């Protein structure tokens, strides 16, 4: 839009998700609350939502 190159980090969402997982998951390396949907993004586990 502004004809300027983006100089930020393209993985900023992934970094935020990792930080959230470290705070809410029992085992962040095997997440149960926030699931990765490859090619799409992330979602909350439908089975854990009441």
N, C-alpha and C positions, 0 to 999 in steps of 0.2 A: 503494500500500500504506500509506504513512504519511500520506496526505491532504495532502501538501505539494507545491507546484509545483516542477518541476525547473528549476533555475537554471543548469545547465551547458550545455555545447556539444553539440548533437545531431550535429555532424560530427566528433566526436573520433576515430571509427574511420577516417574519410577522412584526417584529419591524420596518424594513425599510419602508414597505408598509404603516404602520400606520403613520409614520413620514411624508411621502410624502402626504398621504391623508389629514393630518392636515394642510399642506401648500397649497394644490390646491383645495380641496373640500369646497363648501359652508357649508355643514353639514357632517363632517367626519363620523358620526354614520350612515348616509344614503348615501353612496358614489354613485356618478353617473359617474365619470371618470374611476376609477379603480374598476373593479368588481372581486369578489371572485368566482372562479369556484371550488366548493367543490370536493375534490379528485384529482384535477388537479393542481390548482395554481391560478394565477391571469391573467386578461386580461384587455385591454382598451375597453371601450364601443364603439362598432362599429358604433352606431348611432350618436355619437358625433364627429367622425373623418370625416373631409371634403374631 
